[in-house]
């Protein structure tokens, strides 16, 4: 039986240059589809979906307070500092962390300045930074929930128990480095139902690791205004670090 005549396209495929290109490109594409990072196969989309749900939830609130527990690991000094207290925020620009351990330590953002007073370390110094000079970055809620797609590469790393339920675990890497960015990477946990931040892990540029857990989250509550007001105690010196002038 006579063999059927070759299809015209066969002659095109036999062009040596095209053949070599296909021999190289096709296996590469197949390998890429198999070995591509999970973030390229939809994990980033799931991460941003959770982040924007949390962002909408946060910016839709007027007030929020929660109990926090914190660990700051000073890796270069092989030391870990533990603390706890109450964190509160009020839209659009009020934030406070009132420490019960160590008692008396406080961080307050009053809308104009961020004030940090840590009498457990130095009872004679108050650190002040204007919001425009970077003091607003003390509010970790807005740090991670303001324009997340524009500011972070995000990867969804699954779900796991955290705080009072199950949370999305999302790894974040800043798209910009240096300047206003003070950390190399972070992990944020977002409650799968309420969309609240339940935990954070932040790896700073100075090799410091900060871990924070939030529980007893309350929203829409009345917060006394003195929670967001700070007056330097008598006998203290107010220090403004370089770059914090605004």
C-alpha positions in Angstrom: 0.0 0.0 0.0 1.3 3.4 -0.9 2.2 5.6 2.1 0.0 8.8 2.3 1.6 11.9 1.1 3.2 14.0 3.9 1.1 16.8 5.2 2.5 20.2 4.1 3.2 21.2 7.7 5.6 18.4 8.0 8.0 20.2 5.7 7.8 23.3 7.8 8.5 21.4 11.0 11.6 19.8 9.5 13.3 23.2 9.1 16.4 22.7 11.2 16.1 26.1 13.0 12.5 25.5 14.0 13.2 22.0 15.0 16.0 23.0 17.3 13.9 25.8 18.8 11.0 23.4 19.5 13.4 20.9 20.9 14.6 23.4 23.4 11.5 25.5 24.2 8.9 22.8 24.5 10.7 20.8 27.2 11.4 24.0 29.0 7.8 25.1 29.0 6.7 21.6 30.2 9.3 21.7 32.9 8.2 25.2 33.9 4.6 24.1 34.3 5.6 21.2 36.5 8.3 22.9 38.6 6.9 26.5 38.8 6.7 27.8 42.4 3.3 27.4 44.0 2.9 31.2 44.1 2.9 31.2 40.2 0.1 28.6 40.2 -2.5 30.6 42.1 -1.1 30.8 45.6 -0.5 34.5 45.3 -4.0 35.1 44.1 -5.4 33.4 47.2 -3.0 35.4 49.4 -4.1 38.7 47.9 -7.8 37.7 48.2 -7.3 37.1 51.9 -5.3 40.3 52.4 -7.9 42.5 50.7 -10.7 40.9 52.7 -8.7 41.8 55.8 -8.0 45.3 54.4 -11.7 45.9 53.8 -12.6 44.6 57.2 -10.0 46.8 58.9 -10.8 50.1 57.1 -14.5 49.5 57.6 -14.0 49.6 61.4 -14.1 52.7 63.5 -12.3 51.2 66.6 -10.6 48.0 67.6 -8.8 46.8 70.8 -7.1 43.4 71.5 -4.8 41.8 73.9 -1.3 41.3 72.5 1.6 39.1 73.4 4.9 39.9 71.9 8.4 38.4 71.5 11.3 40.4 70.1 14.3 38.2 69.3 17.6 40.1 69.2 19.4 37.5 67.2 22.8 39.3 67.2 22.7 39.5 71.0 21.0 36.0 71.5 18.4 37.6 73.6 14.6 37.5 73.6 12.4 40.2 75.1 8.8 39.2 76.0 5.9 41.6 76.7 2.1 41.9 76.6 -0.6 44.4 77.0 -3.5 46.0 75.1 -3.4 47.4 71.5 -6.0 49.8 70.3 -6.7 51.7 67.1 -9.2 54.3 66.0 -9.6 55.4 62.4 -8.2 57.1 60.6 -4.8 57.6 62.4 -4.9 56.7 66.1 -2.9 53.8 67.5 -1.7 52.7 70.9 0.1 49.8 72.6 -0.2 50.0 76.4 2.1 47.5 78.1 1.0 45.6 81.2 4.3 43.7 81.2 6.6 45.6 81.5 4.1 47.9 83.2 4.3 51.6 82.2 5.8 51.1 78.7 3.7 52.7 76.0 3.6 53.5 72.3 1.1 56.1 71.1 0.3 57.5 67.7 -1.9 60.6 68.1 -2.3 61.4 64.5 0.6 63.9 64.4 3.4 62.1 66.3 4.3 58.7 67.4 5.5 58.7 71.1 7.5 55.8 72.6 8.2 55.8 76.3 9.9 52.7 77.8 10.6 53.4 81.5 11.6 49.7 81.9 14.7 50.6 79.8 15.2 54.4 80.3 12.8 56.4 82.5 14.3 59.7 81.4 13.9 59.5 77.6 10.8 59.8 75.4 11.3 59.1 71.6 9.1 61.2 69.3 8.7 60.7 65.5 6.3 62.6 63.3 3.8 60.6 61.4 5.1 62.1 58.1 8.6 61.1 59.2 7.7 57.5 59.6 5.9 57.4 63.0 2.7 56.1 61.3 4.5 52.9 60.5 4.2 51.8 64.1 0.6 50.9 63.3 1.1 47.4 62.1 -2.5 47.1 60.9 -2.1 49.7 58.2 1.5 48.6 57.6 0.3 45.3 56.2 -3.3 46.1 55.0 -2.8 49.3 53.1 -2.5 48.5 49.3 -1.0 45.0 49.9 -0.7 44.1 46.2 1.1 47.3 45.3 3.6 46.9 48.2 4.2 43.2 48.7 4.9 40.0 47.0 2.5 37.6 48.8 2.4 33.8 49.0 -0.4 31.8 50.7 1.2 29.1 52.8 -1.9 27.3 53.9 -4.1 27.5 57.0 -3.3 26.7 60.6 -4.7 27.1 64.1 -3.9 30.5 65.4 -5.4 32.4 68.3 -9.1 31.8 68.5 -9.6 29.7 65.4 -8.0 29.0 62.1 -6.0 31.6 60.1 -4.6 32.0 56.6 -0.8 32.1 56.7 0.6 34.5 54.2 4.3 35.3 53.6 5.1 38.8 52.5 8.2 40.4 50.9 8.3 44.1 50.3 8.5 45.1 46.7 10.7 48.1 47.6 13.7 47.9 49.9 15.5 50.6 51.8 14.1 54.0 52.8 10.8 53.6 54.5 10.9 49.8 54.5 12.3 48.6 57.8 11.8 44.9 57.4 13.1 42.2 55.0 10.1 39.9 55.2 7.0 39.1 57.2 4.4 36.5 57.8 0.8 37.6 58.6 -2.0 35.3 59.9 -5.6 36.3 59.0 -8.6 34.7 60.6 -10.5 32.8 57.9 -13.9 34.0 59.1 -13.4 37.4 60.8 -10.5 38.5 58.5 -8.7 40.0 61.5 -5.0 39.8 61.9 -4.3 37.2 64.6 -0.5 37.0 64.5 2.6 38.5 62.9 6.2 37.6 62.4 8.4 40.5 61.2 12.1 40.0 60.2 13.7 43.4 60.4 16.7 44.7 58.3 18.8 44.6 61.5 18.2 40.9 62.0 15.7 41.4 64.7 12.6 39.1 64.7 9.4 40.4 66.1 6.5 38.0 66.8 3.1 39.2 67.9 -0.1 37.4 68.8 -3.6 39.0 69.1 -6.5 37.6 71.1 -9.7 38.9 72.7 -10.3 41.2 69.6 -13.1 43.7 70.2 -14.5 46.1 67.6 -16.8 49.1 67.5 -16.1 49.8 71.2 -15.9 53.2 73.0 -12.2 54.1 73.6 -11.4 56.9 76.0 -9.4 59.6 74.1 -6.6 59.6 76.6 -5.7 56.2 75.3 -4.3 58.1 72.2 -2.9 61.1 74.1 0.6 61.4 75.5 2.3 64.0 77.6 5.9 63.5 78.4 6.4 62.9 82.1 8.2 65.6 84.1 12.0 65.2 84.1 12.1 63.3 80.8 13.9 64.4 77.6 12.2 64.2 74.3 14.5 62.8 71.6 13.7 63.0 67.9 15.8 60.5 65.8 17.2 61.6 62.5 14.6 61.3 59.7 11.7 61.6 62.2 11.3 65.3 61.9 8.7 65.1 59.1 
